[in-house]
Amino acid sequence: MKLETSKIEEAFRAELTAWLDANSPERSVLSQPRRSSADLPDWARSWQRTLFDAGWLVPGWPAELGGRDADATEQMIYFEEMKRRMIPRTLNPQGLGIVAPSIRDYGTQEQKEKWLLPTLRAEIGWCLGMSEPGAGSDLAGLSTRAVLDGDQFIVNGQKVWTSGAHHADWCLCFVRTDSDVPKHKGISALVIDMKSPGIEARPFAELTEPDYTDFNEVFFTDVSVPKSHLLGDLNQGWALTQVSLGHERAMLWIDYAYDVMRALDALIELGNQPGADGRLLRDNQVFRSRVAGFHVDSEALTLMGYRGFSKFMRGSAAPEHSLLKLYGSETLQEILAYGSECKGVESLDSEVMGPQMWREGSWTTSYFRSFGGTIPGGTSDIQRNIIAERVLGLPRK
């Protein structure tokens, strides 16, 4: 595998990095505490609009949608540089990364005018109504119902783990509209105003940070939704979840790769500190061996990502993308666990920062947070089932 970029692509990288150097918010602004993944403070709205106006918000899209028609390799460069610098495109990732492309691909012209540009320009924030108490990784098992009554859908049910619901303006909600067909075929997508009567969002705090509330339970009781808010065709919501997110998933490996690199760098830095025996950790053969193993994991993760990306560019199936989520999330968790072990009791000290994982915290706090990375998008067990069946071709039973 030959890993190199063309002069044109490197010129793209140079233009991007120069623009980021000149325009990015100060680190003190970027590190301000966040209330949720749908809360958009003034600086975040301004930053997202700046990206949009300059064509750096969604570079693969046309200029009128905040991009510059970048090709796939240029988009990869973009995501790499943004992740390397820890600069967010938005503080509402589900709105920009999932809802906006879904509206672009499946929305009517009226829906695009109403929601697409306001989403891209950070004028509105979104949550996603997907997981339910009885349908987590198995989205097709959802039971929240929407019954068409004239020109309105009446929605009843419950969602859970709904990030930012208490701050969101709108919800892209997946509901069951036909119970008499196989479960994958009776799902529809509705855009629901979160201020509608009958909606109750109950935020709950994270164990690692009681003052931070992103997750919600959301209850829908006889919520009236205009028929015009149906996104895509009736009963075809499953296709929406799969097709619209294809390209976004092809880039997600970059997140895992750079999170692992950052955690590994922090672990290597720990080598300059004394261990339990009083010697520097870097002089301990077990420590050196573990660090070397994690380095191999990090390189393998990156190279696997590039290989999958090259197949994606050629239009070929890329089973690597099924492996990267599992491999990346669990490698990150193992590094953080070992770093916590090396720090000992000090890993619990909230004044001694570990590698930043989503938000600042001690080594142990970062380790606890890493469990979250093994859950969304399909838990590790679900990922293993997918790999067994679709990559290795093993029987279901």
Buried (B, 14 or more C-beta within 10 A) or exposed (E): EEEEBEEEBEEBBEEBBEBBEEEBBEEEEBEEEBBBBBBBBEBBBEBBBBBBEEBBBBBBBEEEBBBBEBBBBBBBBBBBBBBEBEBBBBBBBBBBBBBBBBBBBBBEEEBBEBBBBBBBBBBBBBBBBBBBEEBBBEBBEBBBBBEBEEEBBBBBBBBBBBBBBBBBBBBBBBBBBBEEEEBBBBBBBBBBBBEEEEBEBBBEEBEBBEEBBBBBBBBBEEBBBEEEBBBBEBBBBBBBBEBBBEEBBBBBBBBBBBBBBBBBEBBBEBBEEEBEEEEBBBEBEEBEEBBEBBBEBBBEBBBBBBBBBBBBBEEEEBBBBBBBBBBBBBBBBBBBBBBBEBBEEBBEBEEEBBBBBBBBBBBBBBBBBBBBBBBBBBBBEBBEBBBEEEEEEEEEE
